[in-house]
């Protein structure tokens, strides 16, 4: 059975959170997937966190990561690091495209990255004209400035976790351009990828004006350019770290040998040994809730 981790950053989403997550779960059940939904709540000031906890209590497949301050990039980063399954889908709450989930999961047998493109042939973008134009201008800029060969970077996408963990650790951006940088790094690292068209429609008004978003994003765009113009460095051992795998390996080590853990989990032997080697861990900024035992 296909097993996937759905990673959703959530910030002040009390109006649509319950309905969107419940609809997503029904859709995943209809696809007969084994799955988890990671709600990466970051700095919400409304009832989002409480609703997320209620969803987790109602369904153990919903897990919650909580960060005390708003950060789209940190939310995605933490979700990837704590994901249980190797197949990951990065999903915005207002874009739960079940057709993409079904197609992307199948394509991950063949490719390591699948990007849902709003401008690829066959796509249907129902957002306001100004936002559609900005998407095309931004992606055109990435092609000219950074040599990107695709048509879109921001939005729904799927990865094989083991392939992108080192890239996640290398990302320099932490806000709205984090997933764009991840796609660019994947492209530069030779990750096999495929684009598929998606349908996009807004289920709530945009949070900020186009001008406000551009001003807020400009400093991070400069960070992105500097990071992507640098020569890629080889992955360091700690860039292979995965929080969920470490917890699982340490728990199994109480009863099984290293070779047995490798056989049970399919985690590479070198990773198992790395997790079992005592070392100081960075301070965890996330409160992890709803973790299945």
C-alpha positions as CSV (number, residue, x, y, z in Angstrom):
1,X,0.0,0.0,0.0
2,X,1.2,3.5,-0.8
3,X,2.3,5.5,2.2
4,X,2.7,9.2,2.1
5,X,3.3,12.1,4.5
6,X,1.2,15.2,3.8
7,X,3.0,18.4,5.1
8,X,0.8,21.4,5.6
9,X,2.0,24.8,7.0
10,X,-0.9,26.5,8.8
11,X,-1.1,30.0,10.1
12,X,-4.4,31.7,11.3
13,X,-6.5,29.2,9.4
14,X,-9.3,28.6,11.9
15,X,-12.0,29.4,9.2
16,X,-11.0,26.6,6.8
17,X,-8.8,24.3,8.8
18,X,-11.3,21.6,10.0
19,X,-13.2,21.4,6.8
20,X,-10.1,21.3,4.6
21,X,-8.3,18.6,6.7
22,X,-11.4,16.4,7.0
23,X,-12.0,16.6,3.3
24,X,-8.4,15.7,2.6
25,X,-8.6,12.7,4.9
26,X,-11.8,11.5,3.1
27,X,-10.0,11.9,-0.2
28,X,-6.9,10.0,1.0
29,X,-9.1,7.2,2.4
30,X,-10.8,6.9,-1.0
31,X,-7.4,6.5,-2.6
32,X,-6.6,3.7,-0.1
33,X,-3.3,5.4,1.0
34,X,-1.6,4.8,4.2
35,X,-0.8,8.3,5.3
36,X,-0.1,10.9,7.9
37,X,-1.1,14.6,7.9
38,X,1.5,16.9,9.5
39,X,-0.1,20.2,10.5
40,X,2.9,22.6,11.0
41,X,1.2,25.3,13.0
42,X,3.4,28.4,13.2
43,X,2.6,31.4,15.3
44,X,-1.2,31.5,14.9
45,X,-3.0,34.1,16.9
46,X,-6.6,32.7,16.4
47,X,-8.1,29.3,17.2
48,X,-6.0,27.4,14.7
49,X,-3.9,25.5,17.3
50,X,-6.9,24.4,19.2
51,X,-8.7,23.2,16.1
52,X,-5.5,21.3,15.0
53,X,-5.4,19.6,18.4
54,X,-9.1,18.6,18.1
55,X,-8.3,17.1,14.6
56,X,-5.4,15.1,16.0
57,X,-7.5,13.7,18.9
58,X,-10.2,12.7,16.4
59,X,-7.8,10.9,14.0
60,X,-4.3,9.6,15.1
61,X,-3.1,10.0,11.6
62,X,-3.1,13.8,12.1
63,X,0.1,15.0,13.8
64,X,0.9,18.5,15.0
65,X,4.1,20.5,15.0
66,X,3.9,23.8,16.8
67,X,6.2,26.8,16.4
68,X,5.7,30.0,18.5
69,X,6.4,32.4,15.6
70,X,5.1,32.7,12.0
71,X,7.5,31.2,9.4
72,X,6.3,29.4,6.3
73,X,9.8,28.1,5.5
74,X,10.5,26.8,9.0
75,X,7.1,25.1,9.0
76,X,7.9,23.2,5.8
77,X,11.5,22.4,7.0
78,X,10.2,20.9,10.3
79,X,7.5,18.9,8.5
80,X,10.1,17.3,6.2
81,X,12.5,16.6,9.1
82,X,9.7,15.0,11.2
83,X,7.9,13.1,8.4
84,X,7.4,9.4,8.9
85,X,7.3,8.2,5.3
86,X,9.7,8.6,2.4
87,X,7.0,10.0,0.0
88,X,6.3,13.6,0.9
89,X,3.7,16.0,-0.4
90,X,4.1,19.7,0.5
91,X,0.6,21.1,0.4
92,X,-1.0,24.5,1.1
93,X,-4.2,24.3,3.0
94,X,-6.2,26.1,0.3
95,X,-5.0,23.8,-2.4
96,X,-5.9,20.2,-1.6
97,X,-5.7,18.7,-5.1
98,X,-6.6,15.0,-4.9
99,X,-5.8,14.4,-8.5
100,X,-2.3,15.7,-8.0
101,X,-1.9,13.5,-4.9
102,X,-2.9,10.4,-6.8
103,X,-0.8,11.1,-9.9
104,X,2.3,12.4,-7.9
105,X,2.3,9.4,-5.6
106,X,2.4,7.0,-8.6
107,X,5.1,9.1,-10.3
108,X,7.3,9.0,-7.2
109,X,8.0,5.3,-8.2
110,X,9.9,6.8,-11.2
111,X,10.9,10.3,-10.2
112,X,12.3,11.9,-7.0
113,X,10.5,15.2,-7.4
114,X,7.0,16.0,-8.8
115,X,6.0,19.6,-9.1
116,X,2.4,20.8,-9.6
117,X,2.7,23.6,-12.2
118,X,0.1,26.3,-12.5
119,X,1.3,27.2,-16.0
120,X,2.1,23.9,-17.6
121,X,0.0,22.8,-20.6
122,X,-3.3,21.4,-19.2
123,X,-3.2,23.5,-16.0
124,X,-6.1,25.7,-15.0
125,X,-5.3,28.9,-12.9
126,X,-8.4,30.6,-11.7
127,X,-6.7,33.2,-9.6
128,X,-6.9,37.0,-10.3
129,X,-5.1,38.1,-13.5
130,X,-2.5,40.1,-11.5
131,X,-1.4,37.1,-9.5
132,X,-1.2,34.9,-12.6
133,X,1.0,37.5,-14.3
134,X,3.3,37.7,-11.3
135,X,3.7,33.9,-11.3
136,X,4.8,34.0,-14.9
137,X,7.2,36.9,-14.4
138,X,8.7,35.3,-11.3
139,X,9.3,31.9,-13.0
140,X,10.7,33.7,-16.1
141,X,13.1,35.5,-13.8
142,X,14.2,32.2,-12.3
143,X,14.9,30.8,-15.7
144,X,17.0,33.8,-16.8
145,X,18.8,34.4,-13.6
146,X,19.3,30.8,-12.3
147,X,18.9,28.6,-15.4
148,X,15.8,26.9,-14.0
149,X,14.3,24.6,-16.7
150,X,10.9,24.1,-15.2
151,X,7.8,26.3,-15.3
152,X,6.8,26.7,-11.6
153,X,8.3,26.3,-8.2
154,X,5.8,27.6,-5.7
155,X,2.8,25.5,-4.7
156,X,2.0,21.8,-4.3
157,X,4.8,19.4,-4.9
158,X,6.0,15.9,-3.9
159,X,9.5,14.5,-3.1
160,X,11.3,11.4,-2.0
161,X,12.4,12.3,1.5
162,X,15.8,10.6,1.5
163,X,16.7,12.5,-1.7
164,X,15.9,16.0,-0.4
165,X,16.9,15.9,3.3
166,X,20.5,17.2,2.5
167,X,19.0,19.9,0.3
168,X,16.6,21.0,3.0
169,X,19.5,21.4,5.4
170,X,21.4,23.5,2.9
171,X,18.5,26.0,2.1
172,X,19.3,29.6,3.1
173,X,15.7,31.0,3.0
174,X,13.2,30.5,5.7
175,X,10.1,32.3,4.6
176,X,7.9,32.3,1.5
177,X,10.7,31.3,-0.9
178,X,11.8,28.2,1.0
179,X,10.0,25.8,-1.3
180,X,11.2,27.7,-4.4
181,X,14.8,27.3,-3.2
182,X,14.3,23.6,-2.5
183,X,13.0,23.0,-6.0
184,X,16.0,25.0,-7.5
185,X,18.5,23.0,-5.4
186,X,16.8,19.8,-6.4
187,X,17.2,20.8,-10.0
188,X,20.8,21.7,-9.6
189,X,21.6,18.5,-7.7
190,X,20.3,16.3,-10.5
191,X,17.2,15.1,-8.8
192,X,14.9,13.4,-11.3
193,X,11.7,15.4,-11.6
194,X,8.5,15.7,-13.5
195,X,5.9,18.6,-13.8
196,X,2.2,17.9,-14.0
197,X,-0.6,20.5,-14.5
198,X,-2.8,21.5,-11.6
199,X,-6.0,23.4,-11.1
200,X,-5.7,26.4,-8.8
201,X,-8.6,28.4,-7.4
202,X,-8.6,30.6,-4.2
203,X,-10.9,29.4,-1.4
204,X,-10.2,32.6,0.6
205,X,-8.9,36.1,-0.1
206,X,-5.2,36.7,-0.3
207,X,-3.7,37.7,3.0
208,X,-1.6,40.6,1.7
209,X,-1.7,42.9,-1.3
210,X,0.6,42.1,-4.2
211,X,2.7,45.2,-3.4
212,X,3.0,44.2,0.3
213,X,4.1,40.7,-0.6
214,X,6.7,41.9,-3.1
215,X,8.2,44.3,-0.5
216,X,8.3,41.5,2.1
217,X,9.8,39.0,-0.2
218,X,12.5,41.1,-1.8
219,X,15.2,40.6,0.9
220,X,14.6,36.9,0.8
221,X,14.9,36.9,-3.0
222,X,18.4,38.4,-2.6
223,X,19.2,35.7,-0.1
224,X,18.0,33.1,-2.6
225,X,20.1,34.5,-5.4
226,X,23.2,34.5,-3.3
227,X,22.6,31.0,-2.1
228,X,21.9,29.6,-5.6
229,X,24.9,31.3,-7.2
230,X,27.2,29.6,-4.7
231,X,28.8,26.3,-5.7
232,X,27.0,23.4,-4.0
233,X,28.9,21.8,-1.2
234,X,28.9,18.0,-0.4
235,X,26.3,17.0,2.1
236,X,27.6,16.8,5.7
237,X,26.6,13.9,8.0
238,X,24.2,16.0,10.1
239,X,22.3,17.0,6.9
240,X,21.0,13.5,6.7
241,X,19.4,13.8,10.1
242,X,15.7,13.0,10.3
243,X,13.9,13.5,13.7
244,X,11.4,10.7,13.3
245,X,14.0,8.2,12.1
246,X,16.2,9.0,15.1
247,X,13.4,8.5,17.6
248,X,12.4,5.2,15.9
249,X,16.0,3.9,15.7
250,X,16.8,4.7,19.3
251,X,13.6,3.0,20.5
252,X,14.3,-0.1,18.4
253,X,17.9,-0.3,19.6
254,X,16.6,-1.3,23.1
255,X,15.6,-4.6,21.6
256,X,17.3,-5.2,18.3
257,X,20.8,-5.2,16.8
258,X,21.9,-2.7,14.2
259,X,21.5,-5.2,11.3
260,X,18.0,-6.1,12.5
261,X,17.0,-2.4,12.7
262,X,18.2,-1.9,9.1
263,X,16.1,-4.9,8.0
264,X,13.0,-3.7,9.9
265,X,13.1,0.0,8.9
266,X,15.0,0.0,5.5
267,X,17.1,2.9,6.9
268,X,20.6,2.7,5.6
269,X,23.1,1.2,8.0
270,X,25.3,4.3,8.0
271,X,22.2,6.4,9.1
272,X,21.3,3.9,11.8
273,X,24.9,4.1,13.2
274,X,24.8,7.9,13.0
275,X,21.5,8.1,15.0
276,X,22.9,5.7,17.7
277,X,26.1,7.7,18.2
278,X,25.8,10.0,21.2
279,X,26.1,13.6,20.2
280,X,24.7,17.0,21.3
281,X,21.5,17.9,19.5
282,X,20.5,21.4,18.5
283,X,17.8,23.0,20.7
284,X,14.5,21.9,19.3
285,X,12.3,24.9,18.5
286,X,9.3,22.8,17.8
287,X,6.7,21.4,20.1
288,X,5.8,18.0,18.6
289,X,2.3,16.8,19.4
290,X,0.2,13.9,18.2
291,X,3.2,11.5,17.6
292,X,2.1,7.9,17.2
293,X,3.9,5.5,19.4
